[in-house]
């Protein structure tokens, strides 16, 4: 307590005593014990009131010991079981996390990982993927700005994510405990196979295959690609200790439409420990048409390149950029994108009237809004010459097609002239516009469907910033390009609205996330939240049928089918109340990426240890690892002083005491007939 608080306390005592003396003893002739009691009660009450005003505080210091964190991270992926190291991994984890000296010295943080990292629950070693980069990111976030060691119990084989060697925090020393037999076995494997998802009928499609070899002698292998019993390509590939990889490039015919499944295989006369990685299935969907999109623009703008790249991510789309003067014949295009139309677009609109093509209109600072008001009736624009930035807000009730919120609220603003946009026709709004978090009540991205003529409006330029921001947030363009593709898909089709819309892929690989989504619309084509959707799934080989209820998530119903065996499947989605159904099929390709390895990636783990100034250990060296951690003098506990200023007297107790003192004084005065 400081000197000023002590002085105020003494002053409060003197003041309370003076008031009590003046009330009951000053110029009072008869003094009884009752007067003494009343004076004391008055003194207590007044002193309590003064203490409330002074509120004296004292400083209390406590000391807290902060131990150095020690994350013990166990690989819970299926490759650990395949390498017959699951029991070893479990024993090493229990030994390290349960060691008394380690627990006294460190704050042990037990984690397990496969596709994601989370606290240890049950080590079953069934994870479908392993992402060590995610481990590095998570540990950076959990132990920010701290120096700590990491014990990594893993085989080092990563199947997802970026290179993990340089991903760990510079303040973290990584000590890998290498699981699996490091003895090198002869092994041939198909390391990677690259192929497009789509091909066009009567064309050829390219296939790129990366083959790898580990061994100590020269080997001659046979590589083939077959469809059913028909071998499409076969060739000999030679390997040696000096030549450990090969690349095979093929052109295969797309002579049948629909889903086509192929089998790539690498064989030799040598005996191998793992033959699962010698075979890989792949599939391609052969289509007989391609969507042609015309992007008409007078300006040179980054949006044009971003739109073209985003749309052409789907191999079924081709974008041609045209000047307005060159867009006189639009009969061959499925969709026409009008980028910031101005007076030069009058001839384009005349061509659109002849072709009847659906349009995607993107406005901005150079748009002629009077022309737009004349050429379409869905929106009415009243704009000024002043530019404004408009942020996006996702509208969850949008129901024209299934689209998820991919983080629109975090995207940079689009720019166009300030003004009002009035909705006149039949318009569905996907994104609403805000100005600095103030809802304008106007659309930013919307769609109209007038007697089969479909139009999309994006009211603002700088679409390229949206795509770039998504990549910054997610390190890929995948879901953003899917969002763009759904806009084009809606515009490329003039089909009437369906009550039951189901979205799915034609094929998946084992281990992929298999999700089927569905939407059901009522008679007014509004999304029906009370719909009861179920899915019946049948394996066409085994004839086994499984049924699930679809669960609502956002503006769609979903079902997750992860873990199903490879093979062809047919399914039917049914809405129970109306009886509406949708039937289709897909195929799960037999490919388990966690079964591709015969050895741990010892060189990569050794490189990780060297990069982080740690050290690599084998399972039998676990005791040496413990001694190394305990001997490192840089990992010391930190004693942290925590200083708190707390009230000298509890306020609740003081208020009760004041009320009791004044109450007792009043009662005694009245009882003795004192005024």
N, C-alpha and C positions, 0 to 999 in steps of 0.2 A: 504494500500500500504506500502511495507517495505521500509527501509532506502536506500537500494541499488537502488531501482527503482526511488526514489525521487532524489538521487544523479545523476543518469543517465539522468533524465529529465532536471535537471538544467544544466548539461554539454551539453545536446543537444541544449538548448536555447542559451547558451553562444556561442557554435560552429556555430549555424545558424546566430546569430547576427554578429559574427566575419567575417564570409564569406560574408555576405551582406555588411558590412562596407568596407571590403577590395575591393569588386567589384565596389562599387559606390561612396565611399567617400575618400579612401586612395589615396593621391597625385592627387586629382581631384580639379582643380582650380575653375570651375564654378559649383555651386550646385543649381539645380532648383527643382521645385515641382515634375517634371518628375522623377528625380533621387530618390527622397524620395519614390515615388510610386513604382518604379522598385526595390528599396532596400527592401521595405516591401514585394513585391511579391516573391523576392528571399528568404527572411527570412522565409516566409510561406512555400515555396516549400521545402527548405532544412530541415526545422524543421519537416515537414511531413515525409520526407524520413528517418530522424533519429528516429522519433517516430515509424516508421515501424520496424526498427531494434531493438529498445528497447522493443516495445510492452508492455507497462506498464499495469498491471492488478490491479484491486481492489477486495477486499473480501466483498461479500454480504451475510448476514445471514438472512434466513427466517425461520419462525416457522410454523410447521404443526401439527394439532391435530389429533391423531389417536385414534379413539374410539374402545372399545372392541367389537369384532364381536359377534353377537347374531343370530345364525342360527335358524330360525323357520321352522321346517320340518313337512309337512303335509302328512299323509298316503292317497294316492290316489287310493288304491286298492279297488276291488269290495266288499270286506268283510265289508267295512265301510257302504255301502248302505244296505247290508244284515242285519247289526246290527241296521239299522235305525238311524245312527249317522252322515249322510252326511251333514245335515243342521247345526248340532252342530259343526262339524269340520270346516265348512266354516265360521261360526260366530266366533269361537275361533281364527281362523287364522286372520280374519279381525280385531278383537279386539286387538290382540297382535301386529301385524305388523303396525297397525295404531295408537297405543297409543302414544300421544305426548311426554310424559316423557320417554318412552322407546326409542323413536327415538332420543331424545336429548342425552341420556346416552349411547346408543349402536349403532353400525353399524348393522342394521337389514339385515339379509341375508335370503330371503324367498325361500324355496325349497319345492318341492313335490317329492314323490317317489312311485314307485310300484316295477317293476323289476329293474329299474335304478333310479338314483336321478338326477334331473335337476331343474333349476329355475322355479318358479311357472308360469304356462301358463294359463291353464284352469283346474279347479278342477271338473272333471266329475265323479270321483270315479268308473272307469271302468277298472282299471289295473288288468291284469290276474294273476299276482303274486305279492308277497311283500317280499323284501329282505332288512332287516334292517342292515345286515352286510355290504352291499354296501353303505348304508348311512354313517356308521362309517368310512369306507375306504375313501370315497369321502371327508368327513369333515376333516380327518387327512391331506389329500393332500392340501385342500384349505387353511386351517388355520394352516399351519405347524409352530411349535415352538411358539405357542401363547396359552395363557390361556383364556378360553372363556366358557360361558354356552351354552347349547343346549336345546331348547324347542321342544319336540317331541310330536306332536299331532297324536296319533295312538291308535289302539286297541291292539298292541303288538303281534298280530298273524302273525308269519312269515311262509311263504310257500316255500322259496327258500334260499339257502345259509347256512352258518354255524351259530352257536350260537352267538347272538349279544351281550350278556351280557358283555363279556370280550373283545369285538372288538373295543370299543370307546377309543379315546385318553385319556391318564392319566391326561392331562391338561384340559379336558372338563368335566364339571359337567352337567349331563343330568337331565332335569326336564320333565318327561313324563306327558302329559295331557291325561288321559285315556278315550277313546271313547267307548261308548256302556254301556249296563246295566250290572253292576257287580253282580247283584242278581243271585245266582246259580239256574239253571233250571235242571230238570232231562233230561239227554241226553245220548243216546247210539250211538256210532259211530264206523265205521271202520276206524281206525287211519292210518293204512298202510297195503298194500298188496304187498308181494314180490313174483315174478314169473319170470322165464327166458323168453326171447323173443322167443326161439326156443325149440322144443322137437322133438324126433325122433319117427317115426311111429311105432305103436305096443309096445311102451314103456309107462311107467308112468312118469309123471313130478310132482315135488313138488310145493306146494303152501303154503306160510306162511302168516298168517293173524293176525294182532294185533288189538284187540278190546279194547275200552275204555268206561268207564261209569262215569258219574258225577251225584250225587244225594244223598239223605239222607236216603234212605230205601233200603231193599234188593229187587232185581229184578231177575226174571228168563227170559232169552231171548232165542230165537231160531235163530241159524245161519245156513244158507243153501247156497249151490253153485249149480246153474242150468245152463243148456245150452238150450236155447229155453224153451220148456215146460218140458224138462227132468231134474228132480232134481237128481244131481249126489251125493250129500252128504248133510246130515241134522243132526244137533246135538243141544243139549241144553247147554247153558252156563249160569252160575249163577254169579251174581254180588252183592256186598254189599258195605256199606261205608268203610269197611276195605279191600275189594277186588275190586279195581277199574279198573283192566285190566286183559286181558286174551290173550293167544296166541294159535291159532289153526293151526295145521300142517296137511296138506292133501296130498294124492297122487291121482292124477286124470289120467284117461286113455287117451292116445293120439291115438285113434283108427281111426281118419280120417285125411287125409293129407290136407294141405292148411291152410288158416286163420280160427281159431276157436275162437269164442267170448263167454265168460262166464259172469255170473252175480252172485256176492256175495251179500247176504242180511242179515241184523240183525234186528229182529223184536221182539216186546214184546206187552203185553196188556196195558202197561202204555201209557199215553198221552205225546207226546214230542213236543217241540216248533219247532225243526228242524228235519225233517225226510229225508232230502236230503242226509245227511251224513250216513244214514243207508244202503245205496246201493252203490256198486262200481262195474263197469264193468272192465273186464280185458281180454286180448287177448293173444294168443300164435300162432305161426306159426309152424305147424307140417310138418316136412320134412322127406323124405324117404331115405336120404343118408347123409353121412358125409365125409368131405374132410380129407384125411390122409396125413400128411406132415412128411417126414423123415428129421431130422436135423443131418447130418453126420459131425462129428468133432473128430479129434484126441486130440485136446487141451482141457483143462479145462479153461474156460474163462467166465467172467460175461455176455458177449454177448449172450451166449447160454440160460441162464435163462431169459434175457430180451426179446429175440426173442420168446421163448416159451410162456411167459406170454402175450406178446403183441398179438400174433397170436391167442391164445386160448381165448382171450376176446370174440371173435365170437364163440358161442357155436357150430357152424357147423364145426369147425376146431379141429383137434387133432394132436399134435406134439409128435413124438417119437424121442428121441435122441439116435443115434447109433454111434458106433466106426466103422472106415472103414472096419475092418475085419468082422463085423457083417452085413454089407450092401451088401450082395451078391445077394439077391433077392429083387428087388424094384418094382415088378409087382403090389403090392397092394397099392402103394402110388400115390397120385395125383400130388404132388410137392416134389422135393428133394432139400434141402438146403445144399450146400457144403461149410462148414466153413473152410477157409484157407487151401485149398487142397494142399497136398504135394505128395511125391513119394508113400506114402501109399494109395493114392486114385486111383491108376491105375486099381485096381480090381473094384472099384466103377464105374469108367467110362465104363468099360466093361459091367457091369450090366445095366448101363443107356442105352447103345446101344441096349440091348435086350428089355428093357422095353419101351424106347422112352419117358420117363417121362421128363417133363419140369423142369428146374433147376434154382436155385437162388444161385449165386456164390458170396461169401463174401471173400475178400482178406485182407491181413495184413502182419505183419512182418515175419510170418512163412510160407508164401505161396511159392510154387514152381512155379514160373512164366514160366519156360521153359515147364513144364507139361501143363499149361494152353494154351500156344501157340500151343502145339501139339493137344490138345483135342477140341479146338473151333476156329472158324475163324472170329468171330465178332470183336474182339479186339486183337491188337498185343502189347505185353508188352516188354519194354526194361528198366529194373530196375537195380539200384545199391544196394549196401549193406547199404547205409546211409538212416536212417529213416527221414520222413518228416511229418508235420502236414498239413492236407488239409481241408479248410473250404468249406462250401456248398453255392451255389448260385442257386436260383430257376429259372428254364427256363419256362417262361409263355407260350411259343409256343408249349409245350408238348401236344400231342393230342391222345395218345393211350387210355387213360381213364381219367375221370374227377378227378382231385386232386387239392386241394387248397394249397396255400402257408401258412403253419402253423408256419412260423417263422424260416425257415431253416437257414437264415443268422445269427441268434443269437445262433445256436447250437454250442457246442464245436467241435473242429476239429477232424476228423478221422485220424488215423495214418497208414501209410504203407511206404515201401521203396520209395525213390526218384527215378524218372525216367520219361520216356515218355510212354504214352498210345495212340496208333494210332487206330482210328476207321477205320475198313476195310469193314465190312458188312453193312446190313440194320439195323442201330441202331438209336433209339430215346432216347434223353437225357432229363432226368427230372431234375437232379441236376448237375451243372458244378462245377469244383474244383478251388479253389483259394489258393494261398500261401501268407499269410499276405496281403490280399486285391489285390494281383496281379493275374489276370486271366491267368491260365495255358493253356487254350484252350482244356483241357482234361475233360472227363466226371468223375463224382463221383458216380452217380446213373443213370444207363441207361438200356435199354431193346432192345433185338433183337428178330425178328420173321422171321425165315428162313424156308420156306416151311412147316409152321405149327408147327415147333419146337421153343418153346419160352424159352428165357433165360434172367434173370435179373442179373445185376452186381452191387454190392456195393463195391467200391474200397477203403476200409479202415476198420480197426477194431475200437472198442469202440462205437458200436451202443448203448450200455446200457447208455452211457452218454447223448445221444440225448433224450432218453425216460425220463431220470431223469430230464434233463433241462426243458423239456416241462412241467413236473409236477411242477417244481419250479415256472415256469411262470404262470401256469393256475390252479394249485391245483387239477388237474385230468389228466388222460391219454387218455381221450375220443377221441379227434380228431387225436392224434398221433396213437392210435391203429387202427382207421379207415384208416389212411394212410397205415399202415402195411397190413391191411386186403385187401386193394385194390391191393397191389402188389401180394399177394397170390391169390386173385380172378382172376387177369389177367393170372397168371401162371397156375392156376388150370383149365382154360378153353382153349380149342383149337378151339373155334368158329372162323369163318372168320370175318373179320372186318365188322361192320355195319355202314351205313351212318348216322343213327339217333340213338343215345344212350341216354336213359333217366334213371335217378336215383331217386328213391323214396322209402319210407317205405311202408309196408303193412298195418300198423295201427298207429294211433296217438291218444293221449289223448287231450281232450278239454283244451285249454290254452297253448298247446305246440306250438313251432314254426314249422309251416308246410311249408316246402320249397321243391319244385320239380326243379331239374336241368336237362338240356339237352344239348347235343353237336351234331352238324351236321358237317359231313365231306364231302369234295368234291370228285371227282373221283380219285384224287391222295391221298386220305385219309389225307388231310390237313384240320385243323380246319377252317371252313368257317365263317369269321367274318360278312359277309354280308347276312347271312341266315336270313330268316324271319320266326320265330317260334311262334306259337300260341297254346293255350291250351283250350280245350272245356271240362268243368267239369259238370257232371250231378249227382244230388242226386237221387239215385235209388228208394227212397221211394216217394219223392214229384215230381219226374220227372222234377224238375227245372234245367235248363241248364244255365251256365254262361261261358262267353268266355273272355280270357285275352291274350294280347300280352306278350311274354316272353322277358325279358330285359337282355341284355348281361352284365355280370359281370365277369371280368377275362377271363378265357378260357372256359366259359360255359354260357348258357342262363338260367335265373332263373325266378321263379314266387313264390310269397309269398301268402299263402292261410290262414293266421291267421284269426280267427273270424268266420269261417264257423261252422254251426250247426252240432251237432253230427249226425251220420248216415253213411250208406254205399254210396260210390261215385265211379263212373267210369269216366275215362278221356281219352282224345285222344290228343296227341301232333302232330301237323302237320307243315311241312316245306312248305311254300306257293309256292316257285319257282319250286321245284321238285315234290311236291305232296306226299313225303314220310310221313308216319304216324307211330305212336306207340300208342297202346291202352293197358290200364291196369286198376286197381282199388285199392282202399284202404278204410279203415273205420276209422271214428273219433269216439272214445269212449266217452260216456257222463260222464264226470267227471270234475267238476269245483272245484278246490281245495279251492277257496276263499269262497265257500258256506258251508264249513265244520264246521263252528264255531257258537256257540250260545252265547258265552261270550267273552269279551276281556281277554287277558292273563295278568290279573292284577298282579298275583304273579311274573311273569317274568319281567314286567316293574318295579315293586317295587324292585326286585333284582338288576336290572340295575341302578336304582337311588341310591341304597345303595352302589353298587360297585364304582360308580363315585362320591360319596359324594353329590349327588343331592337330590331331594325330589319329591315324587309322588303327583299329584293333580288330582282331578275330575273336570269335566267341570264347575260346579257351584263354584269352587274355583279359577277361572281364575284371579280375582282381588287379591287374596292372592298370587298367583304366581307372578304377576306384582310387588307387594310390596316386595316380597322376592328378586327378581332380583335387584330392586332399592336399597334395604338395604344392599346388599353385597358390603362391602367396598373394596374387592379385585379387583373388576372390575372398574378401574378408567381409564379415558382418559390419554393418554401419549402425551406430547408435544415434538415433535421431531424437533431438530434444523438442518436445511439443509444449509450448507455453500458452496457457489460457488465462484470461482475465474473467473471474467469476464473481458474482455478487457476494458480499460478506454475509448478508442475511437473506434467507429465502423470502421472496416477496409475498408469497401466499401465507406463510407463517406470520410474517409481520402484519399483514392486513387483518388476520384473525386476532392477533394480539391487540392491535389498536381498537378494533371493534369491541373486544371483550373489556378492555380498560375503560373506554368511554361509556359502554353499557352498564358496567358495574357501578361507575361513579354516579350515573344518572339515577339508578335504582336506589342506591344508598342515600342520596340527597332527598329523593322523594319520600323514602321510608322515614327519614328523620325530620321531615317537614321543612327542609331547607329550600329556599327559592333558587 
